[in-house]
Amino acid sequence: MRIDKEKLKALTSLSDEALWEEIKKIGKSHGFTLPDAPPKNGELGKVRRALGEEERINLGEAIKIINQYRKGR
């Protein structure tokens, strides 16, 4: 799998609402159903940090955060 760092940079600069819409689209394409409302309390900040780390992209951490949100934690 090839990761487009420019696309990740663009995603991390989106508003919470726009970023959540993109996450929902990506999730849906992989069989996930996510709530319509974006997570509260800075959870998307964690996703941004997981995707925006220099030279190291932690997709596992991003997926973990989304799964926790999906399960209502």
VENCOR-V925461 format. One record per residue. N is the residue number from 1. PSI is psi in whole degrees, -180 to 180 (* if undefined). NEAR is the number of other ideal C-beta (glycine too) atoms within 12 Angstrom. Layout:
N PSI NEAR
N PSI NEAR
This chain:
1 130 5
2 132 8
3 125 17
4 102 12
5 -31 17
6 -39 12
7 -40 17
8 -41 28
9 -42 17
10 -41 16
11 -43 29
12 -17 28
13 -3 16
14 159 22
15 164 14
16 -44 24
17 -46 15
18 -41 17
19 -44 29
20 -39 27
21 -42 20
22 -42 28
23 -42 36
24 -42 24
25 -46 16
26 -45 23
27 -45 22
28 -38 14
29 -16 12
30 15 14
31 10 9
32 144 18
33 122 15
34 153 30
35 156 18
36 -39 12
37 138 14
38 155 25
39 153 29
40 -179 12
41 38 12
42 11 14
43 -36 28
44 -24 31
45 -38 19
46 -40 25
47 -45 37
48 -45 30
49 -40 20
50 -35 25
51 -22 35
52 8 28
53 138 20
54 132 12
55 -6 8
56 113 15
57 122 26
58 77 21
59 -33 19
60 -43 13
61 -40 20
62 -44 31
63 -40 23
64 -44 18
65 -47 28
66 -42 33
67 -39 21
68 -43 17
69 -44 29
70 -35 20
71 1 14
72 20 9
73 * 12
